[in-house]
Amino acid sequence: MAKSLELVFKTVSDKEVQYSLSDPKDGLTKANTDEYMAACIAKNVFSNKSGDLKTAVKAQIKEVTVTALV
């Protein structure tokens, strides 16, 4: 099963953007993701066409099961 951490932000142009980070560590908490997202905004870590990040919207862990067909 593949896991990813999905981070959703609002930009200065009021559009939502999402970033996905693969293989997040186990045991992440809301406090961990809030702190990380605040740092991403403060340090302008991500760039996109909609402008700088303004606010954190949500963080979630997505789990996907992939079955190869041969």
C-alpha positions, 0 to 999 in steps of 0.5 A: 500500500502506497502512502502520501501526505497531501498538503492543501494551501490557499494562495495570494490569488485565493486559489487552492493548490495541493502538494503530495509528499510520498512515504510520510513518516508514521505517527504524524499529528495535526500539530506536526503538519500545522507546523510544517505547513506554516514553515512552508508558507513563511519560507516560500518553499513551493512555487506555483502559477497562482502566486505565493502560499497564503494559508494552510487549508488541510493536510491528509494522509492518502493510502492507495492499494495498487494491483498489477495486472500481468 
